[in-house]
Amino acid sequence: MMKVDYDRALYYTYRSEWDNLLILMVRTADNFLAKKIEHFLHAYNFEKDYSIVEKKLYSLLRYIDHANTQIENRTFDKQQPLYVLK
């Protein structure tokens, strides 16, 4: 389940499907992914300085890459979110 979230986030970002990315942000169980998406979308919509938007985009993409790497290295039956804040 969680790997699908990261794949979708990457796909929606690549295709510039911001509405779907927003929906994914609300539905994902990974709080860090949701926060990275939130920061990127906020910067994309409200920042005038493109370097900040670029920084937030790269931060999101680095996290997606990190999460996918962690999932590939794990071997377990029940997939759980990498990080859940309580």
PyMOL Python script that loads the backbone (N, CA, C, O; Angstrom):
from pymol import cmd

cmd.read_pdbstr("""\
ATOM      1  N   MET A   1       0.818  -1.198   0.000  1.00  0.00           N
ATOM      2  CA  MET A   1       0.000   0.000   0.000  1.00  0.00           C
ATOM      3  C   MET A   1       0.859   1.258   0.000  1.00  0.00           C
ATOM      4  O   MET A   1       0.602   2.179  -0.775  1.00  0.00           O
ATOM      5  N   MET A   2       1.858   1.309   0.844  1.00  0.00           N
ATOM      6  CA  MET A   2       2.641   2.535   0.953  1.00  0.00           C
ATOM      7  C   MET A   2       3.504   2.777  -0.284  1.00  0.00           C
ATOM      8  O   MET A   2       3.665   3.922  -0.707  1.00  0.00           O
ATOM      9  N   LYS A   3       4.057   1.723  -0.862  1.00  0.00           N
ATOM     10  CA  LYS A   3       4.877   1.915  -2.066  1.00  0.00           C
ATOM     11  C   LYS A   3       4.056   2.572  -3.161  1.00  0.00           C
ATOM     12  O   LYS A   3       4.576   3.370  -3.942  1.00  0.00           O
ATOM     13  N   VAL A   4       2.787   2.241  -3.218  1.00  0.00           N
ATOM     14  CA  VAL A   4       1.898   2.847  -4.209  1.00  0.00           C
ATOM     15  C   VAL A   4       1.805   4.355  -3.975  1.00  0.00           C
ATOM     16  O   VAL A   4       1.761   5.126  -4.933  1.00  0.00           O
ATOM     17  N   ASP A   5       1.774   4.774  -2.727  1.00  0.00           N
ATOM     18  CA  ASP A   5       1.717   6.210  -2.421  1.00  0.00           C
ATOM     19  C   ASP A   5       2.942   6.940  -2.968  1.00  0.00           C
ATOM     20  O   ASP A   5       2.818   8.024  -3.538  1.00  0.00           O
ATOM     21  N   TYR A   6       4.108   6.353  -2.797  1.00  0.00           N
ATOM     22  CA  TYR A   6       5.331   7.001  -3.274  1.00  0.00           C
ATOM     23  C   TYR A   6       5.376   7.014  -4.798  1.00  0.00           C
ATOM     24  O   TYR A   6       5.793   7.999  -5.408  1.00  0.00           O
ATOM     25  N   ASP A   7       4.948   5.923  -5.398  1.00  0.00           N
ATOM     26  CA  ASP A   7       4.900   5.877  -6.865  1.00  0.00           C
ATOM     27  C   ASP A   7       3.910   6.900  -7.411  1.00  0.00           C
ATOM     28  O   ASP A   7       4.182   7.572  -8.405  1.00  0.00           O
ATOM     29  N   ARG A   8       2.775   7.008  -6.761  1.00  0.00           N
ATOM     30  CA  ARG A   8       1.781   8.000  -7.193  1.00  0.00           C
ATOM     31  C   ARG A   8       2.301   9.420  -7.016  1.00  0.00           C
ATOM     32  O   ARG A   8       2.110  10.270  -7.887  1.00  0.00           O
ATOM     33  N   ALA A   9       2.951   9.674  -5.902  1.00  0.00           N
ATOM     34  CA  ALA A   9       3.501  11.015  -5.669  1.00  0.00           C
ATOM     35  C   ALA A   9       4.514  11.374  -6.751  1.00  0.00           C
ATOM     36  O   ALA A   9       4.525  12.497  -7.255  1.00  0.00           O
ATOM     37  N   LEU A  10       5.355  10.423  -7.101  1.00  0.00           N
ATOM     38  CA  LEU A  10       6.333  10.668  -8.159  1.00  0.00           C
ATOM     39  C   LEU A  10       5.643  10.899  -9.497  1.00  0.00           C
ATOM     40  O   LEU A  10       6.007  11.810 -10.241  1.00  0.00           O
ATOM     41  N   TYR A  11       4.651  10.077  -9.801  1.00  0.00           N
ATOM     42  CA  TYR A  11       3.926  10.199 -11.070  1.00  0.00           C
ATOM     43  C   TYR A  11       3.184  11.532 -11.159  1.00  0.00           C
ATOM     44  O   TYR A  11       3.269  12.227 -12.172  1.00  0.00           O
ATOM     45  N   TYR A  12       2.460  11.885 -10.104  1.00  0.00           N
ATOM     46  CA  TYR A  12       1.692  13.133 -10.115  1.00  0.00           C
ATOM     47  C   TYR A  12       2.612  14.346 -10.202  1.00  0.00           C
ATOM     48  O   TYR A  12       2.278  15.336 -10.852  1.00  0.00           O
ATOM     49  N   THR A  13       3.757  14.272  -9.554  1.00  0.00           N
ATOM     50  CA  THR A  13       4.708  15.376  -9.625  1.00  0.00           C
ATOM     51  C   THR A  13       5.272  15.499 -11.034  1.00  0.00           C
ATOM     52  O   THR A  13       5.379  16.599 -11.576  1.00  0.00           O
ATOM     53  N   TYR A  14       5.628  14.373 -11.616  1.00  0.00           N
ATOM     54  CA  TYR A  14       6.183  14.373 -12.978  1.00  0.00           C
ATOM     55  C   TYR A  14       5.175  14.906 -13.991  1.00  0.00           C
ATOM     56  O   TYR A  14       5.547  15.629 -14.916  1.00  0.00           O
ATOM     57  N   ARG A  15       3.901  14.552 -13.821  1.00  0.00           N
ATOM     58  CA  ARG A  15       2.854  14.955 -14.758  1.00  0.00           C
ATOM     59  C   ARG A  15       2.215  16.297 -14.396  1.00  0.00           C
ATOM     60  O   ARG A  15       1.309  16.755 -15.092  1.00  0.00           O
ATOM     61  N   SER A  16       2.673  16.921 -13.328  1.00  0.00           N
ATOM     62  CA  SER A  16       2.123  18.198 -12.843  1.00  0.00           C
ATOM     63  C   SER A  16       0.629  18.103 -12.557  1.00  0.00           C
ATOM     64  O   SER A  16      -0.132  19.019 -12.869  1.00  0.00           O
ATOM     65  N   GLU A  17       0.222  16.997 -11.965  1.00  0.00           N
ATOM     66  CA  GLU A  17      -1.175  16.797 -11.584  1.00  0.00           C
ATOM     67  C   GLU A  17      -1.331  17.198 -10.116  1.00  0.00           C
ATOM     68  O   GLU A  17      -1.388  16.354  -9.222  1.00  0.00           O
ATOM     69  N   TRP A  18      -1.399  18.507  -9.898  1.00  0.00           N
ATOM     70  CA  TRP A  18      -1.386  19.030  -8.535  1.00  0.00           C
ATOM     71  C   TRP A  18      -2.648  18.668  -7.762  1.00  0.00           C
ATOM     72  O   TRP A  18      -2.578  18.466  -6.549  1.00  0.00           O
ATOM     73  N   ASP A  19      -3.793  18.579  -8.421  1.00  0.00           N
ATOM     74  CA  ASP A  19      -5.027  18.192  -7.723  1.00  0.00           C
ATOM     75  C   ASP A  19      -4.913  16.778  -7.167  1.00  0.00           C
ATOM     76  O   ASP A  19      -5.288  16.524  -6.023  1.00  0.00           O
ATOM     77  N   ASN A  20      -4.399  15.868  -7.970  1.00  0.00           N
ATOM     78  CA  ASN A  20      -4.226  14.489  -7.508  1.00  0.00           C
ATOM     79  C   ASN A  20      -3.164  14.400  -6.418  1.00  0.00           C
ATOM     80  O   ASN A  20      -3.283  13.593  -5.496  1.00  0.00           O
ATOM     81  N   LEU A  21      -2.133  15.226  -6.522  1.00  0.00           N
ATOM     82  CA  LEU A  21      -1.099  15.251  -5.488  1.00  0.00           C
ATOM     83  C   LEU A  21      -1.684  15.744  -4.163  1.00  0.00           C
ATOM     84  O   LEU A  21      -1.327  15.241  -3.098  1.00  0.00           O
ATOM     85  N   LEU A  22      -2.569  16.713  -4.230  1.00  0.00           N
ATOM     86  CA  LEU A  22      -3.243  17.209  -3.028  1.00  0.00           C
ATOM     87  C   LEU A  22      -4.116  16.127  -2.402  1.00  0.00           C
ATOM     88  O   LEU A  22      -4.124  15.965  -1.181  1.00  0.00           O
ATOM     89  N   ILE A  23      -4.841  15.395  -3.218  1.00  0.00           N
ATOM     90  CA  ILE A  23      -5.674  14.295  -2.715  1.00  0.00           C
ATOM     91  C   ILE A  23      -4.797  13.230  -2.062  1.00  0.00           C
ATOM     92  O   ILE A  23      -5.137  12.709  -1.000  1.00  0.00           O
ATOM     93  N   LEU A  24      -3.674  12.909  -2.693  1.00  0.00           N
ATOM     94  CA  LEU A  24      -2.746  11.937  -2.117  1.00  0.00           C
ATOM     95  C   LEU A  24      -2.211  12.430  -0.779  1.00  0.00           C
ATOM     96  O   LEU A  24      -2.060  11.644   0.157  1.00  0.00           O
ATOM     97  N   MET A  25      -1.924  13.719  -0.683  1.00  0.00           N
ATOM     98  CA  MET A  25      -1.430  14.299   0.560  1.00  0.00           C
ATOM     99  C   MET A  25      -2.418  14.052   1.701  1.00  0.00           C
ATOM    100  O   MET A  25      -2.012  13.748   2.823  1.00  0.00           O
ATOM    101  N   VAL A  26      -3.696  14.181   1.417  1.00  0.00           N
ATOM    102  CA  VAL A  26      -4.714  14.004   2.451  1.00  0.00           C
ATOM    103  C   VAL A  26      -4.889  12.532   2.814  1.00  0.00           C
ATOM    104  O   VAL A  26      -5.133  12.207   3.976  1.00  0.00           O
ATOM    105  N   ARG A  27      -4.770  11.651   1.845  1.00  0.00           N
ATOM    106  CA  ARG A  27      -5.083  10.234   2.057  1.00  0.00           C
ATOM    107  C   ARG A  27      -3.919   9.378   2.548  1.00  0.00           C
ATOM    108  O   ARG A  27      -4.151   8.304   3.103  1.00  0.00           O
ATOM    109  N   THR A  28      -2.690   9.814   2.364  1.00  0.00           N
ATOM    110  CA  THR A  28      -1.561   8.961   2.722  1.00  0.00           C
ATOM    111  C   THR A  28      -1.431   8.813   4.235  1.00  0.00           C
ATOM    112  O   THR A  28      -1.793   9.709   4.998  1.00  0.00           O
ATOM    113  N   ALA A  29      -0.910   7.670   4.646  1.00  0.00           N
ATOM    114  CA  ALA A  29      -0.676   7.425   6.069  1.00  0.00           C
ATOM    115  C   ALA A  29       0.707   7.911   6.497  1.00  0.00           C
ATOM    116  O   ALA A  29       0.986   7.996   7.693  1.00  0.00           O
ATOM    117  N   ASP A  30       1.565   8.227   5.548  1.00  0.00           N
ATOM    118  CA  ASP A  30       2.919   8.695   5.838  1.00  0.00           C
ATOM    119  C   ASP A  30       2.885  10.210   6.060  1.00  0.00           C
ATOM    120  O   ASP A  30       2.711  10.984   5.119  1.00  0.00           O
ATOM    121  N   ASN A  31       3.051  10.607   7.297  1.00  0.00           N
ATOM    122  CA  ASN A  31       2.962  12.027   7.639  1.00  0.00           C
ATOM    123  C   ASN A  31       4.085  12.859   7.028  1.00  0.00           C
ATOM    124  O   ASN A  31       3.870  14.017   6.668  1.00  0.00           O
ATOM    125  N   PHE A  32       5.278  12.283   6.908  1.00  0.00           N
ATOM    126  CA  PHE A  32       6.379  13.028   6.293  1.00  0.00           C
ATOM    127  C   PHE A  32       6.109  13.277   4.818  1.00  0.00           C
ATOM    128  O   PHE A  32       6.379  14.367   4.312  1.00  0.00           O
ATOM    129  N   LEU A  33       5.581  12.280   4.128  1.00  0.00           N
ATOM    130  CA  LEU A  33       5.240  12.463   2.716  1.00  0.00           C
ATOM    131  C   LEU A  33       4.187  13.555   2.574  1.00  0.00           C
ATOM    132  O   LEU A  33       4.298  14.423   1.708  1.00  0.00           O
ATOM    133  N   ALA A  34       3.173  13.511   3.420  1.00  0.00           N
ATOM    134  CA  ALA A  34       2.119  14.527   3.373  1.00  0.00           C
ATOM    135  C   ALA A  34       2.693  15.924   3.609  1.00  0.00           C
ATOM    136  O   ALA A  34       2.306  16.879   2.936  1.00  0.00           O
ATOM    137  N   LYS A  35       3.607  16.040   4.557  1.00  0.00           N
ATOM    138  CA  LYS A  35       4.200  17.344   4.865  1.00  0.00           C
ATOM    139  C   LYS A  35       5.088  17.837   3.721  1.00  0.00           C
ATOM    140  O   LYS A  35       5.086  19.028   3.407  1.00  0.00           O
ATOM    141  N   LYS A  36       5.839  16.939   3.100  1.00  0.00           N
ATOM    142  CA  LYS A  36       6.682  17.331   1.955  1.00  0.00           C
ATOM    143  C   LYS A  36       5.813  17.800   0.791  1.00  0.00           C
ATOM    144  O   LYS A  36       6.135  18.785   0.125  1.00  0.00           O
ATOM    145  N   ILE A  37       4.713  17.092   0.550  1.00  0.00           N
ATOM    146  CA  ILE A  37       3.790  17.494  -0.516  1.00  0.00           C
ATOM    147  C   ILE A  37       3.186  18.855  -0.189  1.00  0.00           C
ATOM    148  O   ILE A  37       3.102  19.728  -1.053  1.00  0.00           O
ATOM    149  N   GLU A  38       2.768  19.032   1.059  1.00  0.00           N
ATOM    150  CA  GLU A  38       2.176  20.306   1.474  1.00  0.00           C
ATOM    151  C   GLU A  38       3.147  21.469   1.262  1.00  0.00           C
ATOM    152  O   GLU A  38       2.762  22.512   0.734  1.00  0.00           O
ATOM    153  N   HIS A  39       4.386  21.294   1.667  1.00  0.00           N
ATOM    154  CA  HIS A  39       5.378  22.364   1.519  1.00  0.00           C
ATOM    155  C   HIS A  39       5.628  22.677   0.051  1.00  0.00           C
ATOM    156  O   HIS A  39       5.747  23.843  -0.327  1.00  0.00           O
ATOM    157  N   PHE A  40       5.707  21.635  -0.779  1.00  0.00           N
ATOM    158  CA  PHE A  40       5.935  21.874  -2.202  1.00  0.00           C
ATOM    159  C   PHE A  40       4.754  22.599  -2.836  1.00  0.00           C
ATOM    160  O   PHE A  40       4.944  23.583  -3.552  1.00  0.00           O
ATOM    161  N   LEU A  41       3.538  22.125  -2.581  1.00  0.00           N
ATOM    162  CA  LEU A  41       2.370  22.754  -3.200  1.00  0.00           C
ATOM    163  C   LEU A  41       2.206  24.200  -2.745  1.00  0.00           C
ATOM    164  O   LEU A  41       1.820  25.063  -3.534  1.00  0.00           O
ATOM    165  N   HIS A  42       2.498  24.464  -1.481  1.00  0.00           N
ATOM    166  CA  HIS A  42       2.417  25.837  -0.983  1.00  0.00           C
ATOM    167  C   HIS A  42       3.437  26.722  -1.700  1.00  0.00           C
ATOM    168  O   HIS A  42       3.115  27.826  -2.138  1.00  0.00           O
ATOM    169  N   ALA A  43       4.654  26.231  -1.813  1.00  0.00           N
ATOM    170  CA  ALA A  43       5.684  27.012  -2.511  1.00  0.00           C
ATOM    171  C   ALA A  43       5.320  27.204  -3.978  1.00  0.00           C
ATOM    172  O   ALA A  43       5.505  28.291  -4.524  1.00  0.00           O
ATOM    173  N   TYR A  44       4.811  26.173  -4.611  1.00  0.00           N
ATOM    174  CA  TYR A  44       4.459  26.254  -6.031  1.00  0.00           C
ATOM    175  C   TYR A  44       3.378  27.308  -6.276  1.00  0.00           C
ATOM    176  O   TYR A  44       3.421  28.032  -7.270  1.00  0.00           O
ATOM    177  N   ASN A  45       2.417  27.384  -5.369  1.00  0.00           N
ATOM    178  CA  ASN A  45       1.297  28.302  -5.561  1.00  0.00           C
ATOM    179  C   ASN A  45       1.567  29.724  -5.084  1.00  0.00           C
ATOM    180  O   ASN A  45       0.986  30.665  -5.625  1.00  0.00           O
ATOM    181  N   PHE A  46       2.425  29.908  -4.094  1.00  0.00           N
ATOM    182  CA  PHE A  46       2.536  31.221  -3.469  1.00  0.00           C
ATOM    183  C   PHE A  46       3.911  31.873  -3.531  1.00  0.00           C
ATOM    184  O   PHE A  46       4.015  33.084  -3.337  1.00  0.00           O
ATOM    185  N   GLU A  47       4.960  31.118  -3.793  1.00  0.00           N
ATOM    186  CA  GLU A  47       6.304  31.704  -3.816  1.00  0.00           C
ATOM    187  C   GLU A  47       6.586  32.376  -5.149  1.00  0.00           C
ATOM    188  O   GLU A  47       6.261  31.846  -6.211  1.00  0.00           O
ATOM    189  N   LYS A  48       7.185  33.528  -5.074  1.00  0.00           N
ATOM    190  CA  LYS A  48       7.585  34.230  -6.293  1.00  0.00           C
ATOM    191  C   LYS A  48       9.020  33.871  -6.691  1.00  0.00           C
ATOM    192  O   LYS A  48       9.410  34.018  -7.849  1.00  0.00           O
ATOM    193  N   ASP A  49       9.783  33.409  -5.730  1.00  0.00           N
ATOM    194  CA  ASP A  49      11.175  33.028  -5.973  1.00  0.00           C
ATOM    195  C   ASP A  49      11.230  31.563  -6.406  1.00  0.00           C
ATOM    196  O   ASP A  49      10.926  30.664  -5.622  1.00  0.00           O
ATOM    197  N   TYR A  50      11.616  31.333  -7.650  1.00  0.00           N
ATOM    198  CA  TYR A  50      11.617  29.983  -8.196  1.00  0.00           C
ATOM    199  C   TYR A  50      12.611  29.075  -7.481  1.00  0.00           C
ATOM    200  O   TYR A  50      12.404  27.862  -7.437  1.00  0.00           O
ATOM    201  N   SER A  51      13.680  29.627  -6.922  1.00  0.00           N
ATOM    202  CA  SER A  51      14.666  28.784  -6.242  1.00  0.00           C
ATOM    203  C   SER A  51      14.060  28.099  -5.015  1.00  0.00           C
ATOM    204  O   SER A  51      14.457  26.986  -4.671  1.00  0.00           O
ATOM    205  N   ILE A  52      13.116  28.745  -4.364  1.00  0.00           N
ATOM    206  CA  ILE A  52      12.442  28.129  -3.219  1.00  0.00           C
ATOM    207  C   ILE A  52      11.542  26.992  -3.689  1.00  0.00           C
ATOM    208  O   ILE A  52      11.497  25.934  -3.061  1.00  0.00           O
ATOM    209  N   VAL A  53      10.830  27.206  -4.785  1.00  0.00           N
ATOM    210  CA  VAL A  53       9.981  26.152  -5.351  1.00  0.00           C
ATOM    211  C   VAL A  53      10.845  24.962  -5.743  1.00  0.00           C
ATOM    212  O   VAL A  53      10.491  23.812  -5.481  1.00  0.00           O
ATOM    213  N   GLU A  54      11.971  25.244  -6.366  1.00  0.00           N
ATOM    214  CA  GLU A  54      12.886  24.182  -6.789  1.00  0.00           C
ATOM    215  C   GLU A  54      13.422  23.415  -5.580  1.00  0.00           C
ATOM    216  O   GLU A  54      13.532  22.190  -5.616  1.00  0.00           O
ATOM    217  N   LYS A  55      13.753  24.133  -4.519  1.00  0.00           N
ATOM    218  CA  LYS A  55      14.259  23.510  -3.295  1.00  0.00           C
ATOM    219  C   LYS A  55      13.214  22.576  -2.689  1.00  0.00           C
ATOM    220  O   LYS A  55      13.541  21.464  -2.273  1.00  0.00           O
ATOM    221  N   LYS A  56      11.968  23.020  -2.639  1.00  0.00           N
ATOM    222  CA  LYS A  56      10.891  22.191  -2.084  1.00  0.00           C
ATOM    223  C   LYS A  56      10.614  20.974  -2.972  1.00  0.00           C
ATOM    224  O   LYS A  56      10.338  19.885  -2.470  1.00  0.00           O
ATOM    225  N   LEU A  57      10.689  21.166  -4.286  1.00  0.00           N
ATOM    226  CA  LEU A  57      10.494  20.049  -5.210  1.00  0.00           C
ATOM    227  C   LEU A  57      11.580  19.006  -5.015  1.00  0.00           C
ATOM    228  O   LEU A  57      11.279  17.816  -4.925  1.00  0.00           O
ATOM    229  N   TYR A  58      12.831  19.427  -4.947  1.00  0.00           N
ATOM    230  CA  TYR A  58      13.928  18.482  -4.754  1.00  0.00           C
ATOM    231  C   TYR A  58      13.834  17.792  -3.402  1.00  0.00           C
ATOM    232  O   TYR A  58      14.184  16.618  -3.281  1.00  0.00           O
ATOM    233  N   SER A  59      13.374  18.495  -2.400  1.00  0.00           N
ATOM    234  CA  SER A  59      13.175  17.887  -1.088  1.00  0.00           C
ATOM    235  C   SER A  59      12.126  16.778  -1.162  1.00  0.00           C
ATOM    236  O   SER A  59      12.318  15.703  -0.594  1.00  0.00           O
ATOM    237  N   LEU A  60      11.029  17.034  -1.853  1.00  0.00           N
ATOM    238  CA  LEU A  60       9.983  16.021  -2.039  1.00  0.00           C
ATOM    239  C   LEU A  60      10.528  14.829  -2.809  1.00  0.00           C
ATOM    240  O   LEU A  60      10.309  13.684  -2.413  1.00  0.00           O
ATOM    241  N   LEU A  61      11.230  15.080  -3.895  1.00  0.00           N
ATOM    242  CA  LEU A  61      11.759  13.985  -4.716  1.00  0.00           C
ATOM    243  C   LEU A  61      12.803  13.165  -3.964  1.00  0.00           C
ATOM    244  O   LEU A  61      12.846  11.943  -4.107  1.00  0.00           O
ATOM    245  N   ARG A  62      13.647  13.821  -3.163  1.00  0.00           N
ATOM    246  CA  ARG A  62      14.632  13.087  -2.362  1.00  0.00           C
ATOM    247  C   ARG A  62      13.944  12.190  -1.346  1.00  0.00           C
ATOM    248  O   ARG A  62      14.365  11.054  -1.129  1.00  0.00           O
ATOM    249  N   TYR A  63      12.877  12.703  -0.719  1.00  0.00           N
ATOM    250  CA  TYR A  63      12.166  11.881   0.258  1.00  0.00           C
ATOM    251  C   TYR A  63      11.504  10.681  -0.417  1.00  0.00           C
ATOM    252  O   TYR A  63      11.551   9.573   0.117  1.00  0.00           O
ATOM    253  N   ILE A  64      10.890  10.885  -1.577  1.00  0.00           N
ATOM    254  CA  ILE A  64      10.263   9.773  -2.299  1.00  0.00           C
ATOM    255  C   ILE A  64      11.314   8.719  -2.642  1.00  0.00           C
ATOM    256  O   ILE A  64      11.069   7.522  -2.487  1.00  0.00           O
ATOM    257  N   ASP A  65      12.477   9.159  -3.105  1.00  0.00           N
ATOM    258  CA  ASP A  65      13.557   8.224  -3.430  1.00  0.00           C
ATOM    259  C   ASP A  65      14.020   7.479  -2.184  1.00  0.00           C
ATOM    260  O   ASP A  65      14.222   6.265  -2.221  1.00  0.00           O
ATOM    261  N   HIS A  66      14.185   8.200  -1.086  1.00  0.00           N
ATOM    262  CA  HIS A  66      14.599   7.578   0.178  1.00  0.00           C
ATOM    263  C   HIS A  66      13.574   6.545   0.637  1.00  0.00           C
ATOM    264  O   HIS A  66      13.942   5.437   1.030  1.00  0.00           O
ATOM    265  N   ALA A  67      12.307   6.896   0.590  1.00  0.00           N
ATOM    266  CA  ALA A  67      11.256   5.985   1.048  1.00  0.00           C
ATOM    267  C   ALA A  67      11.192   4.735   0.174  1.00  0.00           C
ATOM    268  O   ALA A  67      11.048   3.627   0.691  1.00  0.00           O
ATOM    269  N   ASN A  68      11.297   4.899  -1.136  1.00  0.00           N
ATOM    270  CA  ASN A  68      11.292   3.737  -2.028  1.00  0.00           C
ATOM    271  C   ASN A  68      12.487   2.836  -1.766  1.00  0.00           C
ATOM    272  O   ASN A  68      12.360   1.613  -1.813  1.00  0.00           O
ATOM    273  N   THR A  69      13.636   3.418  -1.492  1.00  0.00           N
ATOM    274  CA  THR A  69      14.827   2.626  -1.182  1.00  0.00           C
ATOM    275  C   THR A  69      14.630   1.850   0.111  1.00  0.00           C
ATOM    276  O   THR A  69      15.003   0.681   0.196  1.00  0.00           O
ATOM    277  N   GLN A  70      14.048   2.491   1.113  1.00  0.00           N
ATOM    278  CA  GLN A  70      13.813   1.819   2.389  1.00  0.00           C
ATOM    279  C   GLN A  70      12.832   0.662   2.236  1.00  0.00           C
ATOM    280  O   GLN A  70      13.006  -0.389   2.853  1.00  0.00           O
ATOM    281  N   ILE A  71      11.816   0.850   1.427  1.00  0.00           N
ATOM    282  CA  ILE A  71      10.825  -0.208   1.216  1.00  0.00           C
ATOM    283  C   ILE A  71      11.451  -1.384   0.480  1.00  0.00           C
ATOM    284  O   ILE A  71      11.178  -2.538   0.812  1.00  0.00           O
ATOM    285  N   GLU A  72      12.281  -1.106  -0.508  1.00  0.00           N
ATOM    286  CA  GLU A  72      12.926  -2.183  -1.260  1.00  0.00           C
ATOM    287  C   GLU A  72      13.877  -2.978  -0.382  1.00  0.00           C
ATOM    288  O   GLU A  72      14.055  -4.176  -0.602  1.00  0.00           O
ATOM    289  N   ASN A  73      14.489  -2.348   0.600  1.00  0.00           N
ATOM    290  CA  ASN A  73      15.433  -3.031   1.481  1.00  0.00           C
ATOM    291  C   ASN A  73      14.747  -3.822   2.584  1.00  0.00           C
ATOM    292  O   ASN A  73      15.365  -4.701   3.186  1.00  0.00           O
ATOM    293  N   ARG A  74      13.509  -3.533   2.854  1.00  0.00           N
ATOM    294  CA  ARG A  74      12.778  -4.233   3.911  1.00  0.00           C
ATOM    295  C   ARG A  74      12.136  -5.493   3.361  1.00  0.00           C
ATOM    296  O   ARG A  74      11.754  -5.557   2.193  1.00  0.00           O
ATOM    297  N   THR A  75      12.027  -6.481   4.211  1.00  0.00           N
ATOM    298  CA  THR A  75      11.290  -7.691   3.838  1.00  0.00           C
ATOM    299  C   THR A  75      10.273  -7.957   4.937  1.00  0.00           C
ATOM    300  O   THR A  75      10.624  -8.433   6.017  1.00  0.00           O
ATOM    301  N   PHE A  76       9.047  -7.657   4.665  1.00  0.00           N
ATOM    302  CA  PHE A  76       7.971  -7.938   5.601  1.00  0.00           C
ATOM    303  C   PHE A  76       6.681  -8.078   4.825  1.00  0.00           C
ATOM    304  O   PHE A  76       6.552  -7.577   3.708  1.00  0.00           O
ATOM    305  N   ASP A  77       5.730  -8.762   5.426  1.00  0.00           N
ATOM    306  CA  ASP A  77       4.473  -9.039   4.749  1.00  0.00           C
ATOM    307  C   ASP A  77       3.537  -7.843   4.786  1.00  0.00           C
ATOM    308  O   ASP A  77       2.995  -7.441   3.756  1.00  0.00           O
ATOM    309  N   LYS A  78       3.350  -7.285   5.948  1.00  0.00           N
ATOM    310  CA  LYS A  78       2.416  -6.173   6.092  1.00  0.00           C
ATOM    311  C   LYS A  78       3.172  -4.859   5.930  1.00  0.00           C
ATOM    312  O   LYS A  78       4.028  -4.525   6.749  1.00  0.00           O
ATOM    313  N   GLN A  79       2.858  -4.122   4.881  1.00  0.00           N
ATOM    314  CA  GLN A  79       3.539  -2.851   4.672  1.00  0.00           C
ATOM    315  C   GLN A  79       2.954  -1.806   5.603  1.00  0.00           C
ATOM    316  O   GLN A  79       1.737  -1.670   5.737  1.00  0.00           O
ATOM    317  N   GLN A  80       3.842  -1.081   6.235  1.00  0.00           N
ATOM    318  CA  GLN A  80       3.449  -0.027   7.151  1.00  0.00           C
ATOM    319  C   GLN A  80       4.120   1.261   6.702  1.00  0.00           C
ATOM    320  O   GLN A  80       5.139   1.215   6.012  1.00  0.00           O
ATOM    321  N   PRO A  81       3.575   2.397   7.075  1.00  0.00           N
ATOM    322  CA  PRO A  81       4.235   3.648   6.722  1.00  0.00           C
ATOM    323  C   PRO A  81       5.610   3.723   7.378  1.00  0.00           C
ATOM    324  O   PRO A  81       5.814   3.205   8.477  1.00  0.00           O
ATOM    325  N   LEU A  82       6.541   4.366   6.702  1.00  0.00           N
ATOM    326  CA  LEU A  82       7.881   4.488   7.259  1.00  0.00           C
ATOM    327  C   LEU A  82       7.887   5.350   8.511  1.00  0.00           C
ATOM    328  O   LEU A  82       8.578   5.039   9.481  1.00  0.00           O
ATOM    329  N   TYR A  83       7.122   6.426   8.491  1.00  0.00           N
ATOM    330  CA  TYR A  83       7.091   7.345   9.616  1.00  0.00           C
ATOM    331  C   TYR A  83       5.653   7.745   9.887  1.00  0.00           C
ATOM    332  O   TYR A  83       4.935   8.168   8.981  1.00  0.00           O
ATOM    333  N   VAL A  84       5.242   7.611  11.126  1.00  0.00           N
ATOM    334  CA  VAL A  84       3.928   8.079  11.537  1.00  0.00           C
ATOM    335  C   VAL A  84       4.123   8.873  12.818  1.00  0.00           C
ATOM    336  O   VAL A  84       4.630   8.351  13.811  1.00  0.00           O
ATOM    337  N   LEU A  85       3.725  10.113  12.794  1.00  0.00           N
ATOM    338  CA  LEU A  85       3.838  10.951  13.979  1.00  0.00           C
ATOM    339  C   LEU A  85       2.606  10.753  14.837  1.00  0.00           C
ATOM    340  O   LEU A  85       1.479  10.757  14.340  1.00  0.00           O
ATOM    341  N   LYS A  86       2.826  10.581  16.116  1.00  0.00           N
ATOM    342  CA  LYS A  86       1.693  10.368  17.025  1.00  0.00           C
ATOM    343  C   LYS A  86       1.580  11.508  17.984  1.00  0.00           C
ATOM    344  O   LYS A  86       0.687  11.516  18.831  1.00  0.00           O
TER     345      LYS A  86
END
""", "prot")
cmd.dss("prot")
cmd.show_as("cartoon", "prot")
cmd.util.cbc("prot")
cmd.orient("prot")
